[in-house]
Each structure stands twice: as C-alpha cells, then as structure tokens.
C-alpha cells in the first residue's frame, strides 16, 4: 500500500487519482470512476468529486493508496 500525503483538509477523488499518478489525465480519471473501477474504503465509488480525507483508502486496479496528512 502506497501512502499519499496531502496538506489540505481533503482532495477530490479524481484529483487524487491524477496526483498519485494512477491515471494520466482528468478525462481518464472521470472514465474509470464512472465505470465503477475505483473503491473508497472498500465500497465502489462513482462520484468523481467525492472528498477523500486523511485515513481513507482508495483502490484502483492493483493499486492501493492510503491518504495521510502532510
């Protein structure tokens, strides 16, 4: 599991996928989220604007990312 540190209260799910380099573009992030390929804390999430906060765990394909506070 990779840890990604943010220095804000939250990061939106689509931005996190780009920030963690799990996708290359915002359009790709929108597509994989809308197709139900991303889970947040074990539940499939189709809301690209979902607020991801420190402690949340995001899974996409074989990647798992835990968000921490910087």
Steps between C-alpha positions, in 0.01 A plus 500: 500500500633839399445804718418837347534806725275800451532833679136602463185379679402282203570424135237408243511143373577586137781733608643232730520250214698752296715613796592138581578440128245218478352663189651737247222752449186638659297343221644160578424552870139592418464188285638246749297651785173507302555139390521387864867402487597694815415421861526720808526328837385172344193637319476574128479876445366659182517863623811665357461797736491284814706658773786273602640577844804377694441142608299406190620209287449510122536195274532502122599188309797351689588827676404591856559852629456622856461874543695655789533853635826672404 
